[in-house]
Amino acid sequence: MESKDLFNILHNAVEAKFYGKKITQKEMAQKLGISMRTYQDWRLGNSKPQAAMAIFKMLSELESDDALRVIKKIAKGLNHDKVK
């Protein structure tokens, strides 16, 4: 699977979280703190962030329950950073 496929799957999953409300690439880029051009390049496969691929590969090594636990821990840390 290519990185662009992973980003498209995640983008669609985030949209589904909001009951199918379309999220523009600009809105998603703002949520991620990157430029819209960078996000577009990731989704088109023009650019492949190496760190992101490493994270996806590491998560894929885990069993589902373990991966979910790690993702929840990461989300908690990211949400904590927003509050600061």
N, C-alpha and C positions, 0 to 999 in steps of 0.2 A: 504494500500500500504506500502510496506517495504522500508527502506532507500536505499537498493541496487537498487530497481526499480527507485527511484527518481534520484539517481546518474547516472544510465544508460540512463534515459530520457534526463537529462541535458547534458551528454557527447555527445549523438547523436545530440542534438540541437546545440551544439557548432560546431560539425563537419558540420552540415548542413549550418551553418553560413559561413563556408569556402567552400561552394559548394561541399560538400561531401568528401573533402580531409580528409583522415583518420588522426586522431590525436592519437598518441600512449598514453598509460597510463603514460609513462615517461614524455612526453611533457605536458600532462595535470597536472601531479603532480608538474612539474616545474612552470607552470602558477599559481598554487595554493600555492606554497611555502611549499609543504609537500613532504615526501619521496614517492617514487613509491610504496613501500610496503604498506604504509598507504592507498594510493589511491586504490590499488588493493583490500585491505581488505574491503574498503568501497563499492566498486563495486560488490564484491562477497558476501557481507553481513556478513563477518567474524567479522567486527567491525562496530559499529553504533555510529557515533558522535552525542552525545545528543544535542549539540547546533544546529547542522544542522537540526535535526528533529524538534526542537522547532521553528526554523525559518520557515521551510516549513509549519508547522501547523499554525503559526501566519499568513503567507501569504494566506493560504487557507481560513482564516476567512474573508478576504477582498473581495470586489467585484472586478471584473477584472480590471476596470479602476483604482481603488485605488491601487491594487497590482502592476500594471504597473508603476504607479507614484512612489511608494515606491522603486521598483526595479531600476528605472531610477535615483532616488536620491542616492541610494546605489552605483550604478555604477559610478555616477559622483564623489562621495566621494572617491571611490577606485581609479579611474583614477587620481584624484587630489593627492592622496598619492603616486602614481607612479612617479609623476613629482618632488616631494621633494627630 
